[in-house]
Amino acid sequence: MILAALALAATAGLIYICACHRRRPALAQCGAVVILVFYLVLVFASTVFGREPGKAYRYELTLFWSYREIMAGRTKLIAENFWNVMMLLPVGALLPTAYAKMKLSSVTAAAFAVSLTIELTQLITKRGLFEFDDMFHNTLGAIIGYGVYQLIRTLHNITD
């Protein structure tokens, strides 16, 4: 079901590119859309559907609660926060590759929407902890990914 929805979204994205640019999308754009769709399927599979449902709804509604816990000695959360940043970093680089005119604000909003969807799905299906920290770290990762994309683009333009 999710795979079908993501494939539909990718198709809509390609149609959008063609309609807005009135030309065929570049190979890099098509490739970025395909990679993005498959990557998001993997993200959803690992963060939601790769987990067993719990017995209760779990949530943590205090922003930056993990930092307090880290200060209290739960250093395992450092790695969790790091991997939450890394999780959507590729999305931040792939979105502007797929949609050339996409600005940082749009990438940020899209990443937040993806993260919110993951967290809400985890909450509704009882397959994880709904938390604001994850949404913050996921969105931060996409922002960093966008920065990496811009850096590579700038370096590529310098060498041309």
N, C-alpha and C positions, 0 to 999 in steps of 0.2 A: 504494500500500500504506500509506504513512504517512498520507496524507490520509484514507483509510478508518479507520485506527486513531484518528486525532484526532477524526474525526466521531463515531465510536463513544464516545470519551471525553467529548465534548461532550454527547451524548445521555444518557450515564450521569450526567453532572453535573446536567443539567436534571431527570432523574428523581429524583436525590438531593435537589435543592432542593424539588421538589414533595412528596416523601415526608416530608422532615424538617419542612417548614413546613405540610404538609397544606393547602396552598393553591396557587394558580397563582403562579409566580414573577413578580416585577415585570418590566416591560419593560426596565428598566436591567440587571437580572440576566441576562435572555435575551440582550440585546445584548452585554453584557460577555463572556458565554460564546462567542458567535459571533465577536466580534472577537478574543478570546483564541485560539481555534482557528485562525483565519486567520493571526494574527500568528505563532503557533508554527510553522505550515506555512512561512511566509516565512523564519523564523529557520533552520529545518532546511534549507530549500532553499538558503539563502545560505551557511550554515556547513559543510554536509556535501555536499549533492547538486549544488551549483553549482561544485564543484571537481573537477578531474581526479584520478584515483587516482595516487598516487606508486608508487615501486618498493619502498619500505621503510617499516617502521613507524617513526613519529617520535614522540618523547616527551621531555618535560622534567619531571623529577620533583622539582626543587628549588623550593620555595615562594619566591616573590618574586625569582626569578632575573631577571625583566625589570627590576627596580629596579637591580640590580647592573649590568646592561647599559646602562641609561640613564645611570648615573653614569660608565660607561666611554665614553660618547659616542654610543650608539645611540639618539638622541632620537626616532627614528621609533616606538619602542615606547611613547612617551608617548601618542601618538594611538591606538595599538592598545589600550592599557589603558583609555583614555577610552571608546572605542567598545565595549569589552567590558562596561564598567559600564553604558553606555546601552542595550545590547542587551536586557537583561531588566528594565530599569526599568519598561516598560509592564506586564510580567507582575505586578510588585509592586503596581501600582495596579488592574489588572483582576481579579486573584484575589479581593480582598475586596469588589469591586463585584459579582462573580458570586456569591460565597458570603459573605453578610453577616457571619456569625459567625467568619470566618477571622481568626485572630490572627497576629501577627508571626512567631511560632515556626513556624506552619504554612506561611506564605508563604515563609519562609526555607528550610524543608525542601523545599518544592515547587520553588523556584527552583534549589536545589542539585541536586535530582534531574534537572531539565531540563538543567542545565549538564553534569552527569555523563553523562547520556545522549548529549548532543552530543559530548562529548570522547571517550567510549568508541566511538561510531559513527565518529568521525574516525579513531581509532586502528585499529579493526577493518577499516575500508574503505580505509585508507591515504590518506585525503583531508584531511590536516591534521596539526597538531601537538597531541598530547594534552599538556595542561599544567595544573598546579594553579593557576597564576596566573589563567588564564581562568575557572576555576570560582570562585575567590575574587572576581574582578571582576564576573562575572555575578551572583553571589549578592548582592554589595554593591549592585549596581544595583537588584535587586528590593527590597532593604531600603529603599533611597532611594525607590523607587516607592511602597512601602507608606507611607512618611512623607509623601509628596506626597498620597496618597489621604487619609490622616488629617487633613492640613492643610486640604484642600478640604472634607472632611466637617465639620470644626470651623467653618470660615468659613461654610459653608452653614447650619449650625445657628444661628450667631450672627445671620445676616441674616433668619432666619425669624421 
